[in-house]
Amino acid sequence: MLNLASDNYAPVHPEVMAAVGAANHGAAVSYGDDPVSARLQERAAEVFGDRARIFPVLNGTGANVVSLMAVTPRWGGVVTSDAAHVHTDENGAPERVGGLKLLTVPSTHGRIGPEAVDRWVGDLGDVHRAQPAVLSLTQATELGTVYPVADLKLLADAAHAAGLRVHMDGSRLANAAATLGVGLREITTDVGVDILSLGAAKNGGMLGEAVVVLADDDGPTGPAAAVPYLRKATMQLASKTRFLSAQLLALLGEPGTPASGSGDGAPLWLRNAERSNAMAARLRAGIEAAGLTADGGVHGGSGDRPDAAGSVRISRPTEANVVFATLPRAAADRVRAHARFYDWSPGESADRVEVRWMCAWDTTEEDVDGFVRALAEAL
């Protein structure tokens, strides 16, 4: 069955699997003091800047919790979108494990603006309120949108002006960079992000993500000094870290190779992200070209054109590797015989539902075109 449910469903990319196999020879010092992890640190400095420090962890939730704890005091709060993964899909881990107060603000298709900082800075100095300490952004967002470079800079500048650090949940950072046509540094270090949760599993990895400290005060309590202890205390330190590092290194590229590029010479993170993004764009274009959207209706076998209520409506911008749409619930249930996908929210009426169709690095043109045909039949 076709997977349009999640890029987490995708298999491990063969180059990542080969890198894990290559690391599986002989003994190596545990907990990250191994040659593969040393090369990963060298590569992180090339990709994100000389001061970058990278710490592999076991999963995305762990990356977010460790990152936020590293830049937030015990009395601090995290300003973030109401759609943020840390708020909606981590079972309260930032609160339960990190002891952090999440200070949410309304978003538009997952994105927020500098006014998000303004909403909470009035609480600074008020002993009765959690003190805003960090702004957390997701790139690409949970709703498939991408922050332009200039918008990220405005957000980071607003946060820093108020004395807040900036965290980025980059579980799909590669997809955002591919959309914008920039390198990873241009949408992290260069715009003022202080600490990054770097995704891998959604872009061809097996398991594991990373915390990347981009800006540090170099003190004994700064983020780079704190993360090793937080990683252990939150059960995110793998004994055989070399296998996490090998995956990240396969995606980022070995030291000395280009940090970006095009075609076969591009690093794996970019090749995979460009592929999944292109398949989402193809999916949306295919739906529109087939006349399945509200503008064109749906042509049935008899040649009759059903009204717009029986059609697909693209519900959010398609800027990364996902298409959101609403359609009749009955049609959604019928097309599940062809592909697995998730309902996202209620539709415009009781008989309609918003769904999420997520493409991955292994999604093919044939997959997309076959799904469009199945969707037409279901409608």
PyMOL commands that set and color helices and strands:
alter all, ss='L'
color gray80, all
select helices_A, chain A and resi 7-9+14-23+35-48+60-70+85-88+93-96+115-121+149-161+173-180+185-187+189-191+201-203+223-233+241-252+263-265+268-289+308-310+329-335+365-378
alter helices_A, ss='H'
color red, helices_A
select strands_A, chain A and resi 2-3+53-57+76-81+101-105+131-138+165-170+195-198+209-213+313-314+322-328+339-340+342-346+352-358
alter strands_A, ss='S'
color yellow, strands_A
deselect
rebuild
show_as cartoon
